[in-house]
Amino acid sequence: MLALKLTAKDTVATALDDAKPGDRVELLLHGEDRREAVTAQEPIPFGFKVCATPMKKGDLVIKYGLPIGRATRDIRVGELVHVHNIEGCRGRGDLEEKK
């Protein structure tokens, strides 16, 4: 199974096919002839995010070179990254700095 990272700093990759637990997931870095592999820890549906770099609770989740949210718990490499383990951090008034 293949998954795509657009930048080297991405902590997640987008699945280009479905993966089952135990499947080898090859992470392709856009524009480079370099691949790394992870093992799917759970089902990863097409178009969803797979964890490419271990994340601790509170870490920024980076996709396409930009933060898309924060981890709400530790996330292991090969796990599905979705609403059950990240929360958005853009446009949230409750996270704005108080003056």
PyMOL CGO cylinders between C-alpha atoms (Angstrom):
from pymol import cmd
from pymol.cgo import CYLINDER

trace = [
    CYLINDER, 0.00, 0.00, 0.00, 1.23, 3.50, -0.74, 0.3, 1, 1, 1, 1, 1, 1,
    CYLINDER, 1.23, 3.50, -0.74, 0.75, 6.74, 1.18, 0.3, 1, 1, 1, 1, 1, 1,
    CYLINDER, 0.75, 6.74, 1.18, 1.90, 10.23, 0.17, 0.3, 1, 1, 1, 1, 1, 1,
    CYLINDER, 1.90, 10.23, 0.17, 3.72, 12.92, 2.14, 0.3, 1, 1, 1, 1, 1, 1,
    CYLINDER, 3.72, 12.92, 2.14, 4.05, 16.29, 0.39, 0.3, 1, 1, 1, 1, 1, 1,
    CYLINDER, 4.05, 16.29, 0.39, 6.86, 17.62, 2.58, 0.3, 1, 1, 1, 1, 1, 1,
    CYLINDER, 6.86, 17.62, 2.58, 9.59, 16.04, 4.69, 0.3, 1, 1, 1, 1, 1, 1,
    CYLINDER, 9.59, 16.04, 4.69, 8.18, 17.68, 7.83, 0.3, 1, 1, 1, 1, 1, 1,
    CYLINDER, 8.18, 17.68, 7.83, 4.74, 16.04, 7.44, 0.3, 1, 1, 1, 1, 1, 1,
    CYLINDER, 4.74, 16.04, 7.44, 3.90, 13.83, 10.42, 0.3, 1, 1, 1, 1, 1, 1,
    CYLINDER, 3.90, 13.83, 10.42, 1.11, 12.08, 8.51, 0.3, 1, 1, 1, 1, 1, 1,
    CYLINDER, 1.11, 12.08, 8.51, 0.76, 10.62, 5.02, 0.3, 1, 1, 1, 1, 1, 1,
    CYLINDER, 0.76, 10.62, 5.02, -2.39, 10.27, 2.92, 0.3, 1, 1, 1, 1, 1, 1,
    CYLINDER, -2.39, 10.27, 2.92, -3.35, 6.67, 2.07, 0.3, 1, 1, 1, 1, 1, 1,
    CYLINDER, -3.35, 6.67, 2.07, -3.55, 6.01, -1.68, 0.3, 1, 1, 1, 1, 1, 1,
    CYLINDER, -3.55, 6.01, -1.68, -5.29, 2.67, -1.08, 0.3, 1, 1, 1, 1, 1, 1,
    CYLINDER, -5.29, 2.67, -1.08, -6.92, 0.77, 1.79, 0.3, 1, 1, 1, 1, 1, 1,
    CYLINDER, -6.92, 0.77, 1.79, -4.61, -0.91, 4.31, 0.3, 1, 1, 1, 1, 1, 1,
    CYLINDER, -4.61, -0.91, 4.31, -5.34, -3.67, 6.78, 0.3, 1, 1, 1, 1, 1, 1,
    CYLINDER, -5.34, -3.67, 6.78, -3.57, -4.15, 10.12, 0.3, 1, 1, 1, 1, 1, 1,
    CYLINDER, -3.57, -4.15, 10.12, -0.13, -5.62, 9.47, 0.3, 1, 1, 1, 1, 1, 1,
    CYLINDER, -0.13, -5.62, 9.47, 0.10, -4.30, 5.89, 0.3, 1, 1, 1, 1, 1, 1,
    CYLINDER, 0.10, -4.30, 5.89, 3.34, -2.65, 4.83, 0.3, 1, 1, 1, 1, 1, 1,
    CYLINDER, 3.34, -2.65, 4.83, 2.68, 1.00, 4.01, 0.3, 1, 1, 1, 1, 1, 1,
    CYLINDER, 2.68, 1.00, 4.01, 5.28, 2.67, 1.82, 0.3, 1, 1, 1, 1, 1, 1,
    CYLINDER, 5.28, 2.67, 1.82, 5.48, 6.41, 2.45, 0.3, 1, 1, 1, 1, 1, 1,
    CYLINDER, 5.48, 6.41, 2.45, 6.36, 8.33, -0.71, 0.3, 1, 1, 1, 1, 1, 1,
    CYLINDER, 6.36, 8.33, -0.71, 7.80, 11.80, -0.35, 0.3, 1, 1, 1, 1, 1, 1,
    CYLINDER, 7.80, 11.80, -0.35, 6.48, 13.98, -3.19, 0.3, 1, 1, 1, 1, 1, 1,
    CYLINDER, 6.48, 13.98, -3.19, 9.17, 14.96, -5.70, 0.3, 1, 1, 1, 1, 1, 1,
    CYLINDER, 9.17, 14.96, -5.70, 11.81, 12.59, -4.32, 0.3, 1, 1, 1, 1, 1, 1,
    CYLINDER, 11.81, 12.59, -4.32, 12.83, 9.06, -5.17, 0.3, 1, 1, 1, 1, 1, 1,
    CYLINDER, 12.83, 9.06, -5.17, 12.82, 8.06, -1.52, 0.3, 1, 1, 1, 1, 1, 1,
    CYLINDER, 12.82, 8.06, -1.52, 10.52, 5.76, 0.40, 0.3, 1, 1, 1, 1, 1, 1,
    CYLINDER, 10.52, 5.76, 0.40, 10.20, 4.74, 3.99, 0.3, 1, 1, 1, 1, 1, 1,
    CYLINDER, 10.20, 4.74, 3.99, 7.92, 1.99, 5.26, 0.3, 1, 1, 1, 1, 1, 1,
    CYLINDER, 7.92, 1.99, 5.26, 5.66, 1.63, 8.27, 0.3, 1, 1, 1, 1, 1, 1,
    CYLINDER, 5.66, 1.63, 8.27, 3.29, -1.13, 9.35, 0.3, 1, 1, 1, 1, 1, 1,
    CYLINDER, 3.29, -1.13, 9.35, -0.43, -0.36, 9.53, 0.3, 1, 1, 1, 1, 1, 1,
    CYLINDER, -0.43, -0.36, 9.53, -1.57, -0.81, 13.13, 0.3, 1, 1, 1, 1, 1, 1,
    CYLINDER, -1.57, -0.81, 13.13, -5.27, -0.70, 12.25, 0.3, 1, 1, 1, 1, 1, 1,
    CYLINDER, -5.27, -0.70, 12.25, -7.42, -0.32, 9.11, 0.3, 1, 1, 1, 1, 1, 1,
    CYLINDER, -7.42, -0.32, 9.11, -6.45, 2.80, 7.13, 0.3, 1, 1, 1, 1, 1, 1,
    CYLINDER, -6.45, 2.80, 7.13, -9.07, 3.63, 4.46, 0.3, 1, 1, 1, 1, 1, 1,
    CYLINDER, -9.07, 3.63, 4.46, -8.19, 5.27, 1.15, 0.3, 1, 1, 1, 1, 1, 1,
    CYLINDER, -8.19, 5.27, 1.15, -7.78, 9.04, 1.53, 0.3, 1, 1, 1, 1, 1, 1,
    CYLINDER, -7.78, 9.04, 1.53, -7.31, 8.93, 5.30, 0.3, 1, 1, 1, 1, 1, 1,
    CYLINDER, -7.31, 8.93, 5.30, -4.16, 9.81, 7.24, 0.3, 1, 1, 1, 1, 1, 1,
    CYLINDER, -4.16, 9.81, 7.24, -1.61, 7.34, 8.57, 0.3, 1, 1, 1, 1, 1, 1,
    CYLINDER, -1.61, 7.34, 8.57, 0.85, 8.39, 11.27, 0.3, 1, 1, 1, 1, 1, 1,
    CYLINDER, 0.85, 8.39, 11.27, 4.36, 8.67, 9.79, 0.3, 1, 1, 1, 1, 1, 1,
    CYLINDER, 4.36, 8.67, 9.79, 6.15, 10.09, 12.87, 0.3, 1, 1, 1, 1, 1, 1,
    CYLINDER, 6.15, 10.09, 12.87, 5.39, 9.24, 16.51, 0.3, 1, 1, 1, 1, 1, 1,
    CYLINDER, 5.39, 9.24, 16.51, 3.37, 12.01, 18.13, 0.3, 1, 1, 1, 1, 1, 1,
    CYLINDER, 3.37, 12.01, 18.13, 2.81, 12.82, 21.79, 0.3, 1, 1, 1, 1, 1, 1,
    CYLINDER, 2.81, 12.82, 21.79, -0.39, 14.28, 23.16, 0.3, 1, 1, 1, 1, 1, 1,
    CYLINDER, -0.39, 14.28, 23.16, -0.39, 18.01, 22.30, 0.3, 1, 1, 1, 1, 1, 1,
    CYLINDER, -0.39, 18.01, 22.30, 1.99, 17.72, 19.32, 0.3, 1, 1, 1, 1, 1, 1,
    CYLINDER, 1.99, 17.72, 19.32, 1.02, 19.49, 16.11, 0.3, 1, 1, 1, 1, 1, 1,
    CYLINDER, 1.02, 19.49, 16.11, -0.17, 17.23, 13.31, 0.3, 1, 1, 1, 1, 1, 1,
    CYLINDER, -0.17, 17.23, 13.31, 1.49, 18.35, 10.07, 0.3, 1, 1, 1, 1, 1, 1,
    CYLINDER, 1.49, 18.35, 10.07, -0.01, 17.60, 6.64, 0.3, 1, 1, 1, 1, 1, 1,
    CYLINDER, -0.01, 17.60, 6.64, 1.03, 19.28, 3.38, 0.3, 1, 1, 1, 1, 1, 1,
    CYLINDER, 1.03, 19.28, 3.38, 3.66, 21.16, 5.41, 0.3, 1, 1, 1, 1, 1, 1,
    CYLINDER, 3.66, 21.16, 5.41, 1.04, 22.89, 7.59, 0.3, 1, 1, 1, 1, 1, 1,
    CYLINDER, 1.04, 22.89, 7.59, -0.46, 22.18, 11.00, 0.3, 1, 1, 1, 1, 1, 1,
    CYLINDER, -0.46, 22.18, 11.00, -3.95, 20.70, 10.71, 0.3, 1, 1, 1, 1, 1, 1,
    CYLINDER, -3.95, 20.70, 10.71, -4.53, 20.03, 14.40, 0.3, 1, 1, 1, 1, 1, 1,
    CYLINDER, -4.53, 20.03, 14.40, -3.10, 18.71, 17.66, 0.3, 1, 1, 1, 1, 1, 1,
    CYLINDER, -3.10, 18.71, 17.66, -2.85, 15.15, 18.90, 0.3, 1, 1, 1, 1, 1, 1,
    CYLINDER, -2.85, 15.15, 18.90, -5.35, 14.50, 21.71, 0.3, 1, 1, 1, 1, 1, 1,
    CYLINDER, -5.35, 14.50, 21.71, -3.36, 11.43, 22.76, 0.3, 1, 1, 1, 1, 1, 1,
    CYLINDER, -3.36, 11.43, 22.76, -0.09, 9.74, 21.89, 0.3, 1, 1, 1, 1, 1, 1,
    CYLINDER, -0.09, 9.74, 21.89, -0.22, 8.38, 18.31, 0.3, 1, 1, 1, 1, 1, 1,
    CYLINDER, -0.22, 8.38, 18.31, 2.01, 5.53, 17.18, 0.3, 1, 1, 1, 1, 1, 1,
    CYLINDER, 2.01, 5.53, 17.18, 3.51, 5.19, 13.72, 0.3, 1, 1, 1, 1, 1, 1,
    CYLINDER, 3.51, 5.19, 13.72, 1.11, 3.24, 11.50, 0.3, 1, 1, 1, 1, 1, 1,
    CYLINDER, 1.11, 3.24, 11.50, -2.04, 4.28, 13.34, 0.3, 1, 1, 1, 1, 1, 1,
    CYLINDER, -2.04, 4.28, 13.34, -5.02, 5.97, 11.70, 0.3, 1, 1, 1, 1, 1, 1,
    CYLINDER, -5.02, 5.97, 11.70, -4.98, 9.73, 12.37, 0.3, 1, 1, 1, 1, 1, 1,
    CYLINDER, -4.98, 9.73, 12.37, -8.50, 11.13, 12.43, 0.3, 1, 1, 1, 1, 1, 1,
    CYLINDER, -8.50, 11.13, 12.43, -11.06, 12.87, 14.66, 0.3, 1, 1, 1, 1, 1, 1,
    CYLINDER, -11.06, 12.87, 14.66, -10.69, 10.24, 17.40, 0.3, 1, 1, 1, 1, 1, 1,
    CYLINDER, -10.69, 10.24, 17.40, -7.08, 11.25, 18.12, 0.3, 1, 1, 1, 1, 1, 1,
    CYLINDER, -7.08, 11.25, 18.12, -6.65, 14.83, 16.85, 0.3, 1, 1, 1, 1, 1, 1,
    CYLINDER, -6.65, 14.83, 16.85, -8.53, 18.09, 17.26, 0.3, 1, 1, 1, 1, 1, 1,
    CYLINDER, -8.53, 18.09, 17.26, -8.51, 21.12, 15.01, 0.3, 1, 1, 1, 1, 1, 1,
    CYLINDER, -8.51, 21.12, 15.01, -6.68, 24.20, 16.23, 0.3, 1, 1, 1, 1, 1, 1,
    CYLINDER, -6.68, 24.20, 16.23, -7.62, 26.72, 13.53, 0.3, 1, 1, 1, 1, 1, 1,
    CYLINDER, -7.62, 26.72, 13.53, -10.38, 29.25, 13.99, 0.3, 1, 1, 1, 1, 1, 1,
    CYLINDER, -10.38, 29.25, 13.99, -11.10, 28.25, 17.58, 0.3, 1, 1, 1, 1, 1, 1,
    CYLINDER, -11.10, 28.25, 17.58, -11.94, 31.17, 19.81, 0.3, 1, 1, 1, 1, 1, 1,
    CYLINDER, -11.94, 31.17, 19.81, -11.37, 29.02, 22.90, 0.3, 1, 1, 1, 1, 1, 1,
    CYLINDER, -11.37, 29.02, 22.90, -7.69, 28.67, 22.00, 0.3, 1, 1, 1, 1, 1, 1,
    CYLINDER, -7.69, 28.67, 22.00, -7.03, 32.32, 21.23, 0.3, 1, 1, 1, 1, 1, 1,
    CYLINDER, -7.03, 32.32, 21.23, -4.48, 34.06, 23.38, 0.3, 1, 1, 1, 1, 1, 1,
    CYLINDER, -4.48, 34.06, 23.38, -6.08, 36.17, 26.09, 0.3, 1, 1, 1, 1, 1, 1,
    CYLINDER, -6.08, 36.17, 26.09, -4.95, 39.81, 26.22, 0.3, 1, 1, 1, 1, 1, 1,
]
cmd.load_cgo(trace, "trace")
